[in-house]
Amino acid sequence: MKWISLRVRGFSTLGMVAAGALLVVYFAYHMVHGDHGYVALGNLRVQVAEARATLTQLREQRERLEARADGLVNGDRDRDLVDQQARRMLNLARPNDLVLFYRGE
């Protein structure tokens, strides 16, 4: 039976173990702190939570705007709302309207 030497091109057994240990440390470090490691996973979870909160706010805002738009489309219910929006957006008034100016903040 022939014994296989652990010496490969001048590396001793201690050198091979040290190189293996360094390789394990390298991959362990990048598993935790790398671009796709555990720290990045935590940051990604925070971003997902923030995005979900923003999504909830935007959905609520959309629902309010849709309800307001429904009021504008259905002319029987909110003619005053349509009139108010038109005057505000076009900056117009009727000749017999009383216009009061106030200083905003």
C-alpha positions in Angstrom: 0.0 0.0 0.0 1.4 3.3 -1.0 1.0 6.3 1.3 -0.1 9.6 -0.2 2.0 12.5 1.0 0.2 15.6 2.2 2.9 17.7 0.7 1.8 19.3 -2.5 4.5 21.3 -4.3 6.3 22.4 -1.3 3.3 23.0 1.1 3.5 21.4 4.5 0.5 20.0 6.4 0.4 23.1 8.5 0.4 25.3 5.5 -2.5 23.3 4.0 -4.5 23.6 7.3 -3.8 27.3 7.5 -4.9 27.8 3.9 -8.1 25.9 4.5 -8.8 27.9 7.7 -8.2 31.1 5.8 -10.6 30.0 3.1 -13.3 29.1 5.7 -12.8 32.5 7.4 -13.1 34.3 4.0 -16.4 32.6 3.1 -17.7 33.0 6.6 -17.0 36.8 6.6 -18.7 37.2 3.2 -21.6 35.1 4.3 -22.3 37.6 7.1 -21.1 40.9 5.6 -21.2 40.3 1.9 -23.6 41.9 -0.7 -26.0 39.0 -0.2 -25.1 38.2 3.5 -27.1 38.3 6.7 -26.5 42.0 7.2 -27.8 42.8 3.7 -30.8 40.6 4.4 -31.6 42.7 7.5 -31.3 45.9 5.5 -33.5 44.4 2.8 -36.1 43.5 5.4 -36.1 47.1 6.7 -36.5 48.4 3.1 -39.4 46.0 2.5 -41.1 47.2 5.7 -40.7 50.8 4.6 -42.0 50.0 1.1 -45.1 48.3 2.6 -45.8 51.3 4.8 -45.5 53.6 1.8 -47.7 51.3 -0.2 -50.4 51.4 2.5 -50.3 55.2 2.5 -50.5 55.4 -1.2 -53.4 53.0 -1.3 -55.3 55.1 1.2 -54.5 58.3 -0.8 -55.7 56.6 -4.0 -59.0 55.5 -2.3 -59.6 59.1 -1.1 -58.9 60.5 -4.6 -61.1 57.8 -6.2 -63.9 58.8 -3.8 -63.4 62.4 -4.7 -63.3 61.6 -8.4 -66.5 59.7 -8.1 -68.1 62.8 -6.6 -66.8 64.8 -9.6 -68.1 62.3 -12.1 -71.6 61.9 -10.6 -72.9 65.4 -11.3 -76.0 65.0 -9.2 -74.2 64.6 -5.9 -71.5 67.2 -5.8 -72.0 70.0 -8.2 -70.5 72.4 -5.7 -67.4 70.3 -5.5 -67.0 70.4 -9.3 -67.6 74.2 -9.2 -65.1 74.6 -6.4 -62.4 72.6 -8.1 -62.9 74.4 -11.4 -62.6 77.8 -9.8 -59.5 76.8 -7.8 -57.7 75.2 -10.7 -58.6 77.9 -13.3 -58.3 80.7 -10.8 -61.6 82.2 -12.0 -64.6 83.8 -10.4 -68.0 85.0 -11.5 -68.6 88.8 -11.8 -71.0 88.9 -8.9 -68.8 86.7 -6.6 -67.2 88.1 -3.5 -63.5 87.2 -3.3 -61.8 87.3 0.1 -58.0 87.2 0.2 -56.2 85.7 3.1 -52.5 85.3 3.9 -51.5 81.7 4.0 -48.6 80.3 6.1 
